[in-house]
Amino acid sequence: MDDIRKVLIVGAGIGGLGAGAALAARGIDVEIVEIKPAPNVYGVGINQPANSLRALQKLGVLDEVCAVGFEFDRWKFHDAHGNLVVDVPSQLGGNGIPPNEGLTRRNLHDILIGAADRAGARTTYGTTVAGIEDGNGAAEVTLSDGREEEYDLVVGFDGINSPTRKRLFGDSYDAVYSGFGVWRVTTPRPDHITYGALYQAPGAKAGHIPLTQELMYLLLVHPEPHHARFDRSQHVDMLRKRLAPFEGVIGDIRDNLADTDEVVYSPLSEIMLPAPWFKGRVLLCGDAAHACVPHTTQGAAMALEDAVVLPDELAATDRPLAGRLQSFSERRYPRAKFVQDVSRGILEAEMQINAENIQHAFAHMREGLPGQMAGVDAFLNQPA
């Protein structure tokens, strides 16, 4: 990797911080720039499945994640009244890697900030890329703080609406809205909730995932208008209304929501950039290249896998840089595409459930879901 001495990473999210830690640990001079003025985290909780935990282990932070998170090994599927449809044990993990680890986004972000800092990566907030030119054997970058720097490689981990992607490819690969959004809120965790759970109603799905010994988070997937901009002061009431069909645990959570609870709404969109994911010395990773709906809890996992695979591919210095970036893209594309296709398939199947076909859907879930999920888990248990 002697020809890659200085790298700029655009975006200090999960993938950008992970890549910063992974590259800096190889002795590369890494700067991460983040447009936000401070390391604020948007969102409530997140599940890290085993393949993501393997990437976190490579970054040296698996023990930290497990210390603050909540391990769980199964998903239980219910009807809207809380009646169990099917209990599916996870086939993920092994060799010291848990199947799933739920934790707060704040905790995961802080752990990755620590990993990047310890490895020697520098993170500059309130700064982003103003321009990139490819010349003189380097990426010539103008930063928004007025600096002009040369880098051997620029890596865009700047999210689903990536300005870096637009800079490279124009409007050809804008994110595509699914027609649905997800509502999330952190709630107290009852002692018996030690698993991930989903609850299906006609045209809507709720669920909960444990995060800590004290907390879990509620999720609701629901049809929403494109480009909806809801008044955040109304989020709690809007969530209550959308949870009206649910009883049992979900109904209890709804009835105990406080007006002061911080409900987060996110539209569900996708992007899949055809391989290769680079031009010149600029590479796209994470949601900038491949974003999926969250139905396999694999968004952060795909970004973290990108982060730890990239240094390995860059180390193959018997090939020119373009060949190594090509190899990286070709290695990562099939896995990211698989996750996107499976996630979208689950979303579409669930949202097509109505009052007339719901019992047939439940029968199909009982018969087919354990085998289907075992197949997905087997794929994800393969090396990234």
C-alpha angles and dihedrals in degrees: 000000000000092000092056104066103139125039133179118207117198111211131030097219126118095292097039094051091045092051091046090055094045096048097041089051086062090058097261120144101242129186120183117199122198125188092211113090093229138014095271117160124218114206140039118248139349138200119227109201121204097271089055090046089055089056090048089050089056088053089053096243105100093107091051091051093048092047093060100029138070121248119217133173109195147042120222119202120206142173120250091270092059097255113146115249100175137343112216119192114213118248092197125113134018136158091067095318115118119227093239137355119196118200141153117276089233091058094047091048093050091049092052092046087055092049093051092046094049091049090054102253114147119221120203116193127202089032136103141159117292096178143352129203125182110221148116091031093299143077105258106210131190111201126208091245089064099258122135113207139169121225133183089220138009117204119196113212090156101130141251093313091047115179086199091059091049090049091054102036108016117218095328096105108033118157116274118223116230097208092248139087135199127229119202136182134169115241137172113279117233112223093248095056098093098139142054113267137190130194122200125209126166105289096352139071129200130186147158135223126194115241108173139349087279106029144054131166132237121220131191125188110201139159111266135175119264114262091010113173107192124195104253091215087065097047096099094050092045091052092048091055093048091051093055095108093057129092134175117036093354092049090050091051090049093049091050098048111125123217087239095056114119106238115188121206123196129177114230112235137158140215129183114179112200114244132294099059097195145070119198107320097341120097130186122216140167118012090347088070105022126014123172136184111266099250095116094035088237106125097098090036092059091049093049091048088053088051096055097036094053097069090050092053093044090053092067092093094167085086131057117260093258090056092051093049089047090052091049092052093046091048095049102037099073093049094047091045091051091052092047094049094047093046093049091046091055092048093049094046093049095046092051090061112111137168092275099051103030097100090050088050091052091050089051090050092052092050102038112020100080092054094042093051091045089056092051091047091051090054093048092048088064116096115277 
